[in-house]
Structure formats: structure tokens, C-alpha cells
Amino acid sequence: MVDTVTAILVFVRVLVLVLGVFITYYSLQAYRRTGTPYMRNATLGFGIITLGVFLEGVLFEFAGFDLAVVHIIESVAIGLGFLVLLFSLRQ
């Protein structure tokens, strides 16, 4: 049986993943519509952040990685995604 905290954590992580996929998708649609480099970079940034969220869940739940390790991996992906977003906003 899954305890309540684990169930809530999985629910929240899946929700964040779904939201990330939608944001990345709509960013890609905006890039296709406008063709601007900053929208391309924003799509890439959102995609990297979403990938980090996905990897954290997969590596922890299915690959048996330590919780601290998967948080580090996710944090690196989020930091890199934010860096790409910052770059896209500064163009």
C-alpha cells in the first residue's frame, strides 16, 4: 500500500510534468507561428525543465537512484532551463 505522502508526491510530480509538457507544446506552437529565435530558445528552456522533472521521477521510481541524486539531477536541469530562458529573454 502506498502511503499518503508518497501518493501526494506522485500526484504533484505528474501534474508538474503535464503542465510542463503543455507549456513546452504551446511554446513550440508560438515558435512555429512566429519563427523568432527567442521563442525557439524559450521552447528549449521549458523542454529542459520538463525533462528534468520527468527524469527525476523515472530515475527515482524505476531506476532506484537515491533521492538526493535525483534532486541534484532535476536541479541541474531546472537551472540549465532557466539559463536558456534568461538567454531567450535577453535577446
DORO-393358 format. One record per residue (C-alpha): residue in three letters; x, y, z. Coordinates in nm, 2 decimals. Layout:
! DORO-393358
+------+--------+--------+--------+
: rest :     xx :     yy :     zz :
+------+--------+--------+--------+
:  ala :      X :      Y :      Z :
...
+------+--------+--------+--------+
END
This chain:
! DORO-393358
+------+--------+--------+--------+
: rest :     xx :     yy :     zz :
+------+--------+--------+--------+
:  met :   0.00 :   0.00 :   0.00 :
:  val :   0.13 :   0.35 :  -0.09 :
:  asp :   0.13 :   0.59 :   0.20 :
:  thr :  -0.04 :   0.93 :   0.17 :
:  val :   0.28 :   1.14 :   0.14 :
:  thr :   0.40 :   0.92 :  -0.15 :
:  ala :   0.07 :   0.94 :  -0.33 :
:  ile :   0.06 :   1.32 :  -0.29 :
:  leu :   0.42 :   1.35 :  -0.42 :
:  val :   0.35 :   1.13 :  -0.72 :
:  phe :   0.03 :   1.33 :  -0.80 :
:  val :   0.21 :   1.66 :  -0.77 :
:  arg :   0.51 :   1.54 :  -0.99 :
:  val :   0.27 :   1.41 :  -1.26 :
:  leu :   0.08 :   1.74 :  -1.25 :
:  val :   0.40 :   1.94 :  -1.29 :
:  leu :   0.51 :   1.71 :  -1.57 :
:  val :   0.18 :   1.75 :  -1.76 :
:  leu :   0.19 :   2.13 :  -1.71 :
:  gly :   0.55 :   2.14 :  -1.84 :
:  val :   0.45 :   1.94 :  -2.15 :
:  phe :   0.16 :   2.18 :  -2.22 :
:  ile :   0.39 :   2.49 :  -2.18 :
:  thr :   0.65 :   2.34 :  -2.40 :
:  tyr :   0.39 :   2.24 :  -2.66 :
:  tyr :   0.24 :   2.59 :  -2.67 :
:  ser :   0.59 :   2.75 :  -2.68 :
:  leu :   0.67 :   2.53 :  -2.98 :
:  gln :   0.34 :   2.63 :  -3.15 :
:  ala :   0.43 :   3.00 :  -3.09 :
:  tyr :   0.78 :   2.94 :  -3.23 :
:  arg :   0.63 :   2.78 :  -3.54 :
:  arg :   0.39 :   3.07 :  -3.58 :
:  thr :   0.65 :   3.35 :  -3.53 :
:  gly :   0.98 :   3.18 :  -3.62 :
:  thr :   1.16 :   3.41 :  -3.38 :
:  pro :   1.48 :   3.28 :  -3.21 :
:  tyr :   1.37 :   3.39 :  -2.86 :
:  met :   1.06 :   3.16 :  -2.89 :
:  arg :   1.28 :   2.88 :  -3.01 :
:  asn :   1.50 :   2.93 :  -2.71 :
:  ala :   1.20 :   2.96 :  -2.47 :
:  thr :   1.07 :   2.63 :  -2.60 :
:  leu :   1.41 :   2.47 :  -2.54 :
:  gly :   1.43 :   2.61 :  -2.19 :
:  phe :   1.08 :   2.49 :  -2.10 :
:  gly :   1.16 :   2.15 :  -2.26 :
:  ile :   1.48 :   2.11 :  -2.05 :
:  ile :   1.29 :   2.19 :  -1.73 :
:  thr :   1.02 :   1.95 :  -1.82 :
:  leu :   1.28 :   1.68 :  -1.90 :
:  gly :   1.44 :   1.74 :  -1.56 :
:  val :   1.10 :   1.68 :  -1.39 :
:  phe :   1.05 :   1.36 :  -1.59 :
:  leu :   1.40 :   1.23 :  -1.53 :
:  glu :   1.37 :   1.28 :  -1.15 :
:  gly :   1.06 :   1.07 :  -1.13 :
:  val :   1.18 :   0.79 :  -1.36 :
:  leu :   1.53 :   0.77 :  -1.20 :
:  phe :   1.38 :   0.76 :  -0.85 :
:  glu :   1.08 :   0.53 :  -0.90 :
:  phe :   1.21 :   0.29 :  -1.16 :
:  ala :   1.59 :   0.31 :  -1.16 :
:  gly :   1.64 :   0.31 :  -0.79 :
:  phe :   1.85 :   0.62 :  -0.77 :
:  asp :   1.90 :   0.79 :  -0.43 :
:  leu :   1.66 :   1.07 :  -0.36 :
:  ala :   1.94 :   1.33 :  -0.32 :
:  val :   2.09 :   1.23 :  -0.65 :
:  val :   1.77 :   1.27 :  -0.84 :
:  his :   1.71 :   1.61 :  -0.68 :
:  ile :   2.05 :   1.72 :  -0.79 :
:  ile :   1.98 :   1.60 :  -1.15 :
:  glu :   1.65 :   1.78 :  -1.15 :
:  ser :   1.80 :   2.09 :  -1.01 :
:  val :   2.07 :   2.10 :  -1.27 :
:  ala :   1.81 :   2.06 :  -1.55 :
:  ile :   1.60 :   2.33 :  -1.40 :
:  gly :   1.90 :   2.56 :  -1.37 :
:  leu :   2.00 :   2.50 :  -1.73 :
:  gly :   1.64 :   2.55 :  -1.84 :
:  phe :   1.62 :   2.88 :  -1.66 :
:  leu :   1.96 :   2.98 :  -1.81 :
:  val :   1.82 :   2.92 :  -2.16 :
:  leu :   1.50 :   3.11 :  -2.07 :
:  leu :   1.71 :   3.40 :  -1.94 :
:  phe :   1.91 :   3.40 :  -2.26 :
:  ser :   1.59 :   3.40 :  -2.47 :
:  leu :   1.46 :   3.70 :  -2.28 :
:  arg :   1.78 :   3.89 :  -2.31 :
:  gln :   1.79 :   3.86 :  -2.69 :
+------+--------+--------+--------+
END
